[in-house]
Amino acid sequence: MLNRIRAFISVIILFLVSVNVSYGQALFLSQHLQNIESNSEFVFNYDVQVADTLVLDYDFSNDFSLKNIKEFFYNSPIDIKVDAQQIILLPLEKKNFIICGTIRSSVDEEAFPYATLVLSKLQGIQSDEKGKFEYEFEAFKNEFIQFRYLGYESKELMVQELLNCPDIFLELDKELISKEIIIRDYLSQGISEGHSYGSFEMNLKQILRENEIVEQDIFRKVQLLPGIYSSDDSATNLNIRGSSADQNLISWEGVSLYDKGHFFGMISSVNPFHLKELRVYKSVHNPSFDHRVGGVIEMNLPDRVGSDVQVSIGSNLTEAHGNISFPFLKNKARIILAGRRSLFDILEENPTLESYKSKVFQGSRINELEESEGIEESEEQEISLSYGDANAKLIIEPNDQWCFQSSFLYSFDEFDYTTILTSEGYESSDTLSSNTLAFSNKLIYNHESGDLTKFNVGYSQFNSMNYFQFVDLTTANDFLEEELNNQISDLQIGIQHTKGLNRHQLLFGYTYDQKRLQNYYFEQSAFEYSKNFEDNTLGKFHHVYLNDAVSFDKLKIEFGGRISYAQALSNVKFSPRFSARYKIGSHLKLKSSGGVFYQYLRQLYETGVGDLGLNNAFWTLTDSDEESILSARKITLGIVFQKNNWLLDFESYFHHTTGISAENPAVQNQFEFDDMGELLSSGLDILVSKKINNFKSSLYYSLSDQSIYFPYYLEDDEEFFPANTDQRHVLNWTNSINLANWSFVASYQYRTGLPYSLPQEVLEIEEDEDEAFYEVDFEEINDQRLEDYHRIDFALNYLYQWREYKLTAGLSLINTLNRQNIQSRHYVLANYDESTVKPELLPIEKHLLPRTFLFHFRIYL
C-alpha cells in the first residue's frame, strides 16, 4: 500500500514538472543546471541529491549570462561562489549582515521617525528621528524583514535587498483609513490620536527631541495636549479637564503610583528615557484601569526581547541619568536598567535650581529668613535636598507563545532644613522624606488563534514622613517634637483575556485589589501633654470588567463596564462607558464618549508639621462613609478634520463629580470648614495645526468652567463658586522648524488669572472683657481674579548622529521676559498688639516660575 502511494505521488510530481517544463519556468534545480551548462561556458559544482529534490521557478528566456544566473540564485535557498567559469553551489547558511535604509511615505516621501522593523528575534527595533536605520545581525540572505508604521500598510523585503541603504516606501493602509481617520502627527510629531477611547499615544523617543521647550519630563510633555495644564507651573500637579492630581491615575506597567514627584512636584519621578510608550486618556478610559474619576496617564516599558543593545547617558542642570538594555540567553531574554540621581550636592548653585527654589520655597520659613534684613553671624541656615530613581525590567521569551515580564521601580526624595540661631538660643530642624516602591509581574500566553491571556501581580507602596524638632540650645532639651507619617500600599492580582471575533475585539478580566492606608501623628511638647494618633485602614475590592471594540466600515464603537465590590462598605458599583467614532468622507470624523466612574481614595490637605510652609497632602481611603466616595459622570462630543497637512480638532465635554472634599489640596482655601460638595466642569478644547515642509505651527485654545458647590456651608442651595484651579481661557501657540540637525521652537502661553477671595473687613470677636480676637470677613468665595498669565519660551536643539552613535543637546529659556505671574493671593492679619484697635490686612502672594534656564544633553552609545 505504501509503495502504491509513493508511486502515485511520483507520477503527480512528474506530471506537474512536465507541465511546467512546457512553459519553461518550474524545473528541478538539476534540470536548470544542465540547461545552463548546455547553453553556456559555465560549469557547476554541486550536490546531486539536493539538486534532484529542489524545484525552482525561473525563465532564462535563452539568456544564460552571468548576470541572469546570479539573479536566478538570488531568491533561492542556495549561495554560489563564482571562480572563473566554475560556479560552486553552497548550502544556505546564516551570515552577519549590515542592513540600512530610510523608511518613507509613498504619498509625500516624508521620512517616518521610529518606524518598527520585525525579523524573527529582531523584535521592536526602530528607525531613528530621520527615518533611517542601520543594524548588524545574523540571518539568512532571503529572510524577510517587515516594516510597520501606524496608518500604513506593512511591507516585507529580504535582508539582501537592504544592503545598499535603499529608500523604503510604505503605502497608506486603505482599509484602516476607510474605517477611521487616525491622526498621526497630533500637535507635533510623535503624538497620535484615534485609538482606544480617544486616547493619545506618545512616541517618547521622538517627543523627547521635538518641542524641547520644557525639561525632558514626562508630565510636562503631557501638558502639550489641550485640556491638560498645571496651574502652579509644576510637572505633577496636573489638572485634566477639572480633575485634581489625586483624581488622575498614574499607571506604571499596570501598577498605580501615588507619589507627588521629585523636588516637591517640579519633576516627575519616572525616568522617561527607558519607556516605550505613553498613553493619555483625558476623559473616558478603558475599564481595565484602576478606579479614578479623572484622567489616566499610562506608562509602559519595552515588552519584547529583540537583539539590539541600547546604552545612553545624559544630564541636565538638576540630575544625571543612565540607561542600558541588552539581550542574553541567545536572545531569549532581555534586561533593562535605568537610573537618575540629583546633582544638587555637586551643582548647588545653578540657574535652573535657583528658579525652582524661588518657586517652591516662597512663603515658607526658608524664604522668610533669606529675605529678612540679613542673617547675623550667629545665625546659620542649612539646606540639603536630594532625589533619585531606579528602574529595572526582565523579559523572558522561551518561545513564541510564552512571555514573562518582571519590572521594578524605586524613587526617593530627601529634604533637610536646619536653622541655628545662637543669639536666640534655639535650633530648629525639618525633615521631609518620601519614597515609592513598585513591582509588576506579568505572565503572557499568546494562543495560536491570536488570543492573548495575561496573568499579573502588581504591588506599589508610597511612604511620606514629615518631622520637626525644636531644641533649646542652652538646656539641650526638646521644646517641641512633631512627626507625621503617611503610607499607602496597593496590591493587585488579576487575569485578563483578549479575544478577536469577526469585527469584535473582546477584553475581559478580573482583579483583586487590596489597599492599606496608614497615618501616624506624634507630638511631644515641653508645655503640653504629648499627642499620639494612628489610623490603619484596609480596603479590599473585587473588580470584574468587560470591553468590546466593534469596527464597521465607517464606525468604530467601544463599550464596556466595570463592576466593583468594596468589602468594607458591602456595596457594588457599576461603571459603564462607551466611545464612538464615525467617519464622514475622507477627512472628517465625529467622536463621542461617556461613562460613570468611582474612586475610593483621595488626598486631604495638611499645613505641614512644624509649619515649614511646604504643604504636605496625605492619602486617605473611604471605608465606611459611602457619601465620601468620589463619583463622576462624563460626556464628550467632538469633530476632527485633517487634510493637506491641516488639522482641526474640536471637542466639548461635561463632567459632574460628587464627593468633593473641602480639604482637598485643589479646593482648600483660607475658609476653615469641612464639607462634602460637588464639582461641575465643562469646556471646549480647540486645536488648529498646519505643517509646511519643515515648519509646523500649532494653536490650541481651551474654554472651561470649573465650579464647586458645598451645600452645608453655603446658605444658597444653588450657589456655585469658581474652583481654585478654574482658568476660563487657556491658549498655547507653538511654532517649530527643523533644519538639518537643528530644531528651533518658540511658544507663547496665555491663561486667565486664577480666582481668589477678597476680604470685606476685619471683625472683632470679644471672648471676654480683657481679650479680643479678630477674623477676616469675606462676602463671597473666589469672587475676584488674579492678573492674567503670559509666558514666552524659546528652545534650540541639536542632533548629531554617526552610525549608531548619537548626541542630542538642547537649550531652553522659560518665561523669557521674566513676567511675574501670580499663583495665589490670600490675606492675613498683621501689625497689631494690645494697643492696636484693629489689625491690618496683609496680602500674601506666591509667584510662578521666573525666567528659567534649562540645558540638557544625552549620548547614545
Secondary structure by P-SEA (a helix, b strand, c coil): caaaaaaaaaaaaaaaaaaaaaacccccaaaaaaaaaacccccccccaaaaacbbbbbbccccccaaaaaaaaccccbbbbbcccbbbbbcbbbbbbbbbbbbbbccccccccbbbbbcccccccccccccbbbbbbbbcccbbbbbbcccbbbbbbcccccccbbbbbbccaaaaaacccccccccccccccccccbbbbbaaaaaaaccccccccaaaaaacccccccccccccccccccccccccccccccccccccccccccccccccccccbbbbbccccccccccccbbbbbbbcccccccbbbbbccccccccbbbbbbccccccbbbbbbbcccccccccccaaaaaaaaacccccaaaaaaacccccccbbbbbbbbccbbbbbbbbbccccbbbbbbbbbbbbbbbbbbbcccccbbbbbbbbbbbbbbbbbbbbbccccbbbbbbbbbbbbbbbbbbbbbccccccccbbbbbbbbbbbbbbbbbbbbbccccbbbbbbbbbbbbbbbbbbbbbccccbbbbbbbbbbbbbbbbbbbbbbcccbbbbbbbbbbbbccccbbbbbbcbbbbbbccccbbbbbccbbbbbccbbbbbcccccccccccccccccccccccbbbbbcccccccccccbbbbbbbbbbbbccccccccccccccbbbbbbbbbbbbbbbbbbbbcccbbbbbbbbbbbbbbbbccccccccbbbbccccccbbbbbbbbbbcccbbbbbbbbbbcbbbbbbbcbbbbbbccccbbbbbbbbcccccccccbbbbbbbbbbbbbbccccccccccccccccccccccccccccccccccccbbbbbbbbbbcccbbbbbbccccc
